[in-house]
Every structure is written in structure tokens, then in C-alpha cells.
Amino acid sequence: MSFFKTQDQGTIVLDQQDYLPILIESFLIDRRSQGLSSETIDFYKKKLQYS
């Protein structure tokens, strides 16, 4: 994942390749907040091939 880049107005610009890891992490955080078991979270990580 590349580093964040900023423009003049302080806007964060992400490369397209940066979105997927952010979306996956957001998904996993949401599932944890729903109280799903660690085994279920591990299953999602494995299926999404995310470490």
C-alpha cells in the first residue's frame, strides 16, 4: 500500500489500489463490532486473503 498523498487544501488522495485494503479492514471492523466470533472473522480474512 502506498503512502497517503496530500494536495494544497489538505485533501487526502489515495491511489485506486489503496481502496481495497481500507474496505476490507472496514468490513472486518464492522463484523467485530457486531460481536461475531474470532473464528468467523478469521474465516472472512482467509476468504478475502487479508492478513
PyMOL Python script that loads the backbone (N, CA, C, O; Angstrom):
from pymol import cmd

cmd.read_pdbstr("""\
ATOM      1  N   MET A   1       0.845  -1.165   0.000  1.00  0.00           N
ATOM      2  CA  MET A   1       0.000   0.000   0.000  1.00  0.00           C
ATOM      3  C   MET A   1       0.893   1.231   0.000  1.00  0.00           C
ATOM      4  O   MET A   1       1.820   1.326   0.805  1.00  0.00           O
ATOM      5  N   SER A   2       0.623   2.166  -0.891  1.00  0.00           N
ATOM      6  CA  SER A   2       1.449   3.360  -0.961  1.00  0.00           C
ATOM      7  C   SER A   2       1.062   4.351   0.132  1.00  0.00           C
ATOM      8  O   SER A   2       0.027   4.213   0.785  1.00  0.00           O
ATOM      9  N   PHE A   3       1.903   5.333   0.310  1.00  0.00           N
ATOM     10  CA  PHE A   3       1.651   6.327   1.347  1.00  0.00           C
ATOM     11  C   PHE A   3       0.588   7.308   0.891  1.00  0.00           C
ATOM     12  O   PHE A   3       0.382   7.503  -0.307  1.00  0.00           O
ATOM     13  N   PHE A   4      -0.095   7.932   1.864  1.00  0.00           N
ATOM     14  CA  PHE A   4      -1.087   8.952   1.561  1.00  0.00           C
ATOM     15  C   PHE A   4      -0.410  10.133   0.879  1.00  0.00           C
ATOM     16  O   PHE A   4       0.738  10.460   1.178  1.00  0.00           O
ATOM     17  N   LYS A   5      -1.115  10.755  -0.020  1.00  0.00           N
ATOM     18  CA  LYS A   5      -0.623  11.954  -0.679  1.00  0.00           C
ATOM     19  C   LYS A   5      -1.583  13.087  -0.362  1.00  0.00           C
ATOM     20  O   LYS A   5      -2.796  12.878  -0.338  1.00  0.00           O
ATOM     21  N   THR A   6      -1.062  14.279  -0.119  1.00  0.00           N
ATOM     22  CA  THR A   6      -1.938  15.414   0.172  1.00  0.00           C
ATOM     23  C   THR A   6      -1.837  16.451  -0.930  1.00  0.00           C
ATOM     24  O   THR A   6      -0.803  16.585  -1.583  1.00  0.00           O
ATOM     25  N   GLN A   7      -2.922  17.179  -1.125  1.00  0.00           N
ATOM     26  CA  GLN A   7      -2.941  18.284  -2.067  1.00  0.00           C
ATOM     27  C   GLN A   7      -3.003  19.581  -1.278  1.00  0.00           C
ATOM     28  O   GLN A   7      -3.020  19.557  -0.048  1.00  0.00           O
ATOM     29  N   ASP A   8      -3.037  20.705  -1.967  1.00  0.00           N
ATOM     30  CA  ASP A   8      -2.974  22.024  -1.339  1.00  0.00           C
ATOM     31  C   ASP A   8      -3.985  22.238  -0.222  1.00  0.00           C
ATOM     32  O   ASP A   8      -3.639  22.838   0.796  1.00  0.00           O
ATOM     33  N   GLN A   9      -5.208  21.776  -0.371  1.00  0.00           N
ATOM     34  CA  GLN A   9      -6.253  22.045   0.604  1.00  0.00           C
ATOM     35  C   GLN A   9      -6.307  20.980   1.699  1.00  0.00           C
ATOM     36  O   GLN A   9      -7.294  20.908   2.431  1.00  0.00           O
ATOM     37  N   GLY A  10      -5.303  20.182   1.822  1.00  0.00           N
ATOM     38  CA  GLY A  10      -5.278  19.163   2.848  1.00  0.00           C
ATOM     39  C   GLY A  10      -6.120  17.948   2.509  1.00  0.00           C
ATOM     40  O   GLY A  10      -6.431  17.152   3.395  1.00  0.00           O
ATOM     41  N   THR A  11      -6.492  17.789   1.264  1.00  0.00           N
ATOM     42  CA  THR A  11      -7.288  16.654   0.829  1.00  0.00           C
ATOM     43  C   THR A  11      -6.392  15.440   0.669  1.00  0.00           C
ATOM     44  O   THR A  11      -5.325  15.522   0.060  1.00  0.00           O
ATOM     45  N   ILE A  12      -6.829  14.312   1.216  1.00  0.00           N
ATOM     46  CA  ILE A  12      -6.073  13.070   1.073  1.00  0.00           C
ATOM     47  C   ILE A  12      -6.478  12.413  -0.235  1.00  0.00           C
ATOM     48  O   ILE A  12      -7.664  12.209  -0.497  1.00  0.00           O
ATOM     49  N   VAL A  13      -5.496  12.086  -1.048  1.00  0.00           N
ATOM     50  CA  VAL A  13      -5.742  11.418  -2.324  1.00  0.00           C
ATOM     51  C   VAL A  13      -5.130  10.026  -2.240  1.00  0.00           C
ATOM     52  O   VAL A  13      -3.951   9.875  -1.920  1.00  0.00           O
ATOM     53  N   LEU A  14      -5.934   9.019  -2.528  1.00  0.00           N
ATOM     54  CA  LEU A  14      -5.465   7.641  -2.488  1.00  0.00           C
ATOM     55  C   LEU A  14      -5.390   7.090  -3.903  1.00  0.00           C
ATOM     56  O   LEU A  14      -6.214   7.417  -4.757  1.00  0.00           O
ATOM     57  N   ASP A  15      -4.403   6.259  -4.134  1.00  0.00           N
ATOM     58  CA  ASP A  15      -4.352   5.523  -5.386  1.00  0.00           C
ATOM     59  C   ASP A  15      -5.472   4.497  -5.377  1.00  0.00           C
ATOM     60  O   ASP A  15      -5.922   4.077  -4.311  1.00  0.00           O
ATOM     61  N   GLN A  16      -5.915   4.097  -6.536  1.00  0.00           N
ATOM     62  CA  GLN A  16      -7.008   3.134  -6.631  1.00  0.00           C
ATOM     63  C   GLN A  16      -6.676   1.839  -5.900  1.00  0.00           C
ATOM     64  O   GLN A  16      -7.564   1.221  -5.312  1.00  0.00           O
ATOM     65  N   GLN A  17      -5.425   1.423  -5.927  1.00  0.00           N
ATOM     66  CA  GLN A  17      -5.026   0.173  -5.278  1.00  0.00           C
ATOM     67  C   GLN A  17      -5.114   0.250  -3.761  1.00  0.00           C
ATOM     68  O   GLN A  17      -5.085  -0.785  -3.094  1.00  0.00           O
ATOM     69  N   ASP A  18      -5.220   1.455  -3.199  1.00  0.00           N
ATOM     70  CA  ASP A  18      -5.301   1.620  -1.749  1.00  0.00           C
ATOM     71  C   ASP A  18      -6.704   1.393  -1.197  1.00  0.00           C
ATOM     72  O   ASP A  18      -6.858   1.171   0.004  1.00  0.00           O
ATOM     73  N   TYR A  19      -7.723   1.444  -2.039  1.00  0.00           N
ATOM     74  CA  TYR A  19      -9.091   1.343  -1.550  1.00  0.00           C
ATOM     75  C   TYR A  19      -9.448  -0.041  -1.021  1.00  0.00           C
ATOM     76  O   TYR A  19     -10.122  -0.148   0.004  1.00  0.00           O
ATOM     77  N   LEU A  20      -9.019  -1.081  -1.684  1.00  0.00           N
ATOM     78  CA  LEU A  20      -9.420  -2.435  -1.281  1.00  0.00           C
ATOM     79  C   LEU A  20      -8.975  -2.777   0.143  1.00  0.00           C
ATOM     80  O   LEU A  20      -9.799  -3.255   0.923  1.00  0.00           O
ATOM     81  N   PRO A  21      -7.719  -2.557   0.516  1.00  0.00           N
ATOM     82  CA  PRO A  21      -7.341  -2.856   1.910  1.00  0.00           C
ATOM     83  C   PRO A  21      -8.151  -2.045   2.922  1.00  0.00           C
ATOM     84  O   PRO A  21      -8.479  -2.551   3.996  1.00  0.00           O
ATOM     85  N   ILE A  22      -8.474  -0.807   2.596  1.00  0.00           N
ATOM     86  CA  ILE A  22      -9.270   0.016   3.502  1.00  0.00           C
ATOM     87  C   ILE A  22     -10.680  -0.545   3.627  1.00  0.00           C
ATOM     88  O   ILE A  22     -11.227  -0.621   4.727  1.00  0.00           O
ATOM     89  N   LEU A  23     -11.266  -0.937   2.506  1.00  0.00           N
ATOM     90  CA  LEU A  23     -12.612  -1.512   2.533  1.00  0.00           C
ATOM     91  C   LEU A  23     -12.645  -2.836   3.289  1.00  0.00           C
ATOM     92  O   LEU A  23     -13.575  -3.098   4.052  1.00  0.00           O
ATOM     93  N   ILE A  24     -11.630  -3.668   3.077  1.00  0.00           N
ATOM     94  CA  ILE A  24     -11.574  -4.955   3.782  1.00  0.00           C
ATOM     95  C   ILE A  24     -11.456  -4.726   5.284  1.00  0.00           C
ATOM     96  O   ILE A  24     -12.156  -5.369   6.066  1.00  0.00           O
ATOM     97  N   GLU A  25     -10.575  -3.816   5.691  1.00  0.00           N
ATOM     98  CA  GLU A  25     -10.407  -3.546   7.124  1.00  0.00           C
ATOM     99  C   GLU A  25     -11.689  -2.983   7.718  1.00  0.00           C
ATOM    100  O   GLU A  25     -12.064  -3.341   8.834  1.00  0.00           O
ATOM    101  N   SER A  26     -12.359  -2.110   6.987  1.00  0.00           N
ATOM    102  CA  SER A  26     -13.640  -1.562   7.458  1.00  0.00           C
ATOM    103  C   SER A  26     -14.674  -2.668   7.625  1.00  0.00           C
ATOM    104  O   SER A  26     -15.420  -2.683   8.604  1.00  0.00           O
ATOM    105  N   PHE A  27     -14.716  -3.578   6.685  1.00  0.00           N
ATOM    106  CA  PHE A  27     -15.634  -4.713   6.752  1.00  0.00           C
ATOM    107  C   PHE A  27     -15.357  -5.552   8.000  1.00  0.00           C
ATOM    108  O   PHE A  27     -16.282  -5.921   8.724  1.00  0.00           O
ATOM    109  N   LEU A  28     -14.082  -5.850   8.246  1.00  0.00           N
ATOM    110  CA  LEU A  28     -13.717  -6.669   9.404  1.00  0.00           C
ATOM    111  C   LEU A  28     -14.028  -5.952  10.714  1.00  0.00           C
ATOM    112  O   LEU A  28     -14.492  -6.581  11.666  1.00  0.00           O
ATOM    113  N   ILE A  29     -13.782  -4.653  10.775  1.00  0.00           N
ATOM    114  CA  ILE A  29     -14.107  -3.875  11.974  1.00  0.00           C
ATOM    115  C   ILE A  29     -15.605  -3.919  12.226  1.00  0.00           C
ATOM    116  O   ILE A  29     -16.041  -4.092  13.364  1.00  0.00           O
ATOM    117  N   ASP A  30     -16.394  -3.764  11.169  1.00  0.00           N
ATOM    118  CA  ASP A  30     -17.848  -3.822  11.304  1.00  0.00           C
ATOM    119  C   ASP A  30     -18.292  -5.174  11.840  1.00  0.00           C
ATOM    120  O   ASP A  30     -19.153  -5.241  12.717  1.00  0.00           O
ATOM    121  N   ARG A  31     -17.715  -6.248  11.322  1.00  0.00           N
ATOM    122  CA  ARG A  31     -18.107  -7.579  11.772  1.00  0.00           C
ATOM    123  C   ARG A  31     -17.717  -7.810  13.225  1.00  0.00           C
ATOM    124  O   ARG A  31     -18.465  -8.434  13.978  1.00  0.00           O
ATOM    125  N   ARG A  32     -16.536  -7.305  13.627  1.00  0.00           N
ATOM    126  CA  ARG A  32     -16.141  -7.420  15.039  1.00  0.00           C
ATOM    127  C   ARG A  32     -17.116  -6.656  15.930  1.00  0.00           C
ATOM    128  O   ARG A  32     -17.488  -7.133  17.003  1.00  0.00           O
ATOM    129  N   SER A  33     -17.528  -5.466  15.482  1.00  0.00           N
ATOM    130  CA  SER A  33     -18.444  -4.650  16.285  1.00  0.00           C
ATOM    131  C   SER A  33     -19.817  -5.303  16.414  1.00  0.00           C
ATOM    132  O   SER A  33     -20.569  -4.996  17.339  1.00  0.00           O
ATOM    133  N   GLN A  34     -20.139  -6.196  15.493  1.00  0.00           N
ATOM    134  CA  GLN A  34     -21.392  -6.936  15.571  1.00  0.00           C
ATOM    135  C   GLN A  34     -21.297  -8.131  16.521  1.00  0.00           C
ATOM    136  O   GLN A  34     -22.278  -8.832  16.767  1.00  0.00           O
ATOM    137  N   GLY A  35     -20.096  -8.339  17.042  1.00  0.00           N
ATOM    138  CA  GLY A  35     -19.909  -9.400  18.020  1.00  0.00           C
ATOM    139  C   GLY A  35     -19.700 -10.781  17.420  1.00  0.00           C
ATOM    140  O   GLY A  35     -19.902 -11.788  18.099  1.00  0.00           O
ATOM    141  N   LEU A  36     -19.297 -10.841  16.157  1.00  0.00           N
ATOM    142  CA  LEU A  36     -19.060 -12.148  15.551  1.00  0.00           C
ATOM    143  C   LEU A  36     -17.837 -12.803  16.192  1.00  0.00           C
ATOM    144  O   LEU A  36     -16.946 -12.118  16.693  1.00  0.00           O
ATOM    145  N   SER A  37     -17.806 -14.107  16.169  1.00  0.00           N
ATOM    146  CA  SER A  37     -16.717 -14.850  16.810  1.00  0.00           C
ATOM    147  C   SER A  37     -15.399 -14.632  16.069  1.00  0.00           C
ATOM    148  O   SER A  37     -15.379 -14.271  14.892  1.00  0.00           O
ATOM    149  N   SER A  38     -14.304 -14.858  16.786  1.00  0.00           N
ATOM    150  CA  SER A  38     -12.986 -14.715  16.165  1.00  0.00           C
ATOM    151  C   SER A  38     -12.795 -15.734  15.040  1.00  0.00           C
ATOM    152  O   SER A  38     -12.073 -15.474  14.077  1.00  0.00           O
ATOM    153  N   GLU A  39     -13.441 -16.889  15.165  1.00  0.00           N
ATOM    154  CA  GLU A  39     -13.363 -17.895  14.097  1.00  0.00           C
ATOM    155  C   GLU A  39     -14.034 -17.384  12.823  1.00  0.00           C
ATOM    156  O   GLU A  39     -13.543 -17.625  11.720  1.00  0.00           O
ATOM    157  N   THR A  40     -15.153 -16.679  12.976  1.00  0.00           N
ATOM    158  CA  THR A  40     -15.835 -16.115  11.812  1.00  0.00           C
ATOM    159  C   THR A  40     -14.985 -15.023  11.175  1.00  0.00           C
ATOM    160  O   THR A  40     -14.879 -14.953   9.950  1.00  0.00           O
ATOM    161  N   ILE A  41     -14.379 -14.174  11.995  1.00  0.00           N
ATOM    162  CA  ILE A  41     -13.505 -13.119  11.484  1.00  0.00           C
ATOM    163  C   ILE A  41     -12.320 -13.738  10.743  1.00  0.00           C
ATOM    164  O   ILE A  41     -11.944 -13.274   9.667  1.00  0.00           O
ATOM    165  N   ASP A  42     -11.734 -14.787  11.321  1.00  0.00           N
ATOM    166  CA  ASP A  42     -10.620 -15.479  10.667  1.00  0.00           C
ATOM    167  C   ASP A  42     -11.055 -16.083   9.333  1.00  0.00           C
ATOM    168  O   ASP A  42     -10.292 -16.072   8.367  1.00  0.00           O
ATOM    169  N   PHE A  43     -12.276 -16.608   9.278  1.00  0.00           N
ATOM    170  CA  PHE A  43     -12.814 -17.148   8.031  1.00  0.00           C
ATOM    171  C   PHE A  43     -12.882 -16.052   6.974  1.00  0.00           C
ATOM    172  O   PHE A  43     -12.455 -16.254   5.838  1.00  0.00           O
ATOM    173  N   TYR A  44     -13.421 -14.889   7.350  1.00  0.00           N
ATOM    174  CA  TYR A  44     -13.502 -13.768   6.403  1.00  0.00           C
ATOM    175  C   TYR A  44     -12.110 -13.347   5.927  1.00  0.00           C
ATOM    176  O   TYR A  44     -11.897 -13.126   4.735  1.00  0.00           O
ATOM    177  N   LYS A  45     -11.164 -13.239   6.867  1.00  0.00           N
ATOM    178  CA  LYS A  45      -9.802 -12.861   6.499  1.00  0.00           C
ATOM    179  C   LYS A  45      -9.217 -13.826   5.473  1.00  0.00           C
ATOM    180  O   LYS A  45      -8.598 -13.421   4.489  1.00  0.00           O
ATOM    181  N   LYS A  46      -9.434 -15.127   5.735  1.00  0.00           N
ATOM    182  CA  LYS A  46      -8.892 -16.153   4.833  1.00  0.00           C
ATOM    183  C   LYS A  46      -9.540 -16.056   3.455  1.00  0.00           C
ATOM    184  O   LYS A  46      -8.852 -16.119   2.436  1.00  0.00           O
ATOM    185  N   LYS A  47     -10.852 -15.904   3.426  1.00  0.00           N
ATOM    186  CA  LYS A  47     -11.556 -15.816   2.142  1.00  0.00           C
ATOM    187  C   LYS A  47     -11.186 -14.557   1.371  1.00  0.00           C
ATOM    188  O   LYS A  47     -11.165 -14.558   0.140  1.00  0.00           O
ATOM    189  N   LEU A  48     -10.891 -13.473   2.105  1.00  0.00           N
ATOM    190  CA  LEU A  48     -10.514 -12.226   1.457  1.00  0.00           C
ATOM    191  C   LEU A  48      -9.003 -12.150   1.212  1.00  0.00           C
ATOM    192  O   LEU A  48      -8.502 -11.182   0.639  1.00  0.00           O
ATOM    193  N   GLN A  49      -8.291 -13.187   1.655  1.00  0.00           N
ATOM    194  CA  GLN A  49      -6.826 -13.254   1.545  1.00  0.00           C
ATOM    195  C   GLN A  49      -6.182 -11.993   2.112  1.00  0.00           C
ATOM    196  O   GLN A  49      -5.367 -11.334   1.466  1.00  0.00           O
ATOM    197  N   TYR A  50      -6.582 -11.682   3.350  1.00  0.00           N
ATOM    198  CA  TYR A  50      -6.119 -10.492   4.028  1.00  0.00           C
ATOM    199  C   TYR A  50      -5.473 -10.893   5.338  1.00  0.00           C
ATOM    200  O   TYR A  50      -6.073 -11.628   6.122  1.00  0.00           O
ATOM    201  N   SER A  51      -4.259 -10.422   5.589  1.00  0.00           N
ATOM    202  CA  SER A  51      -3.539 -10.802   6.819  1.00  0.00           C
ATOM    203  C   SER A  51      -3.745  -9.810   7.921  1.00  0.00           C
ATOM    204  O   SER A  51      -3.210  -9.984   9.016  1.00  0.00           O
TER     205      SER A  51
END
""", "prot")
cmd.dss("prot")
cmd.show_as("cartoon", "prot")
cmd.util.cbc("prot")
cmd.orient("prot")
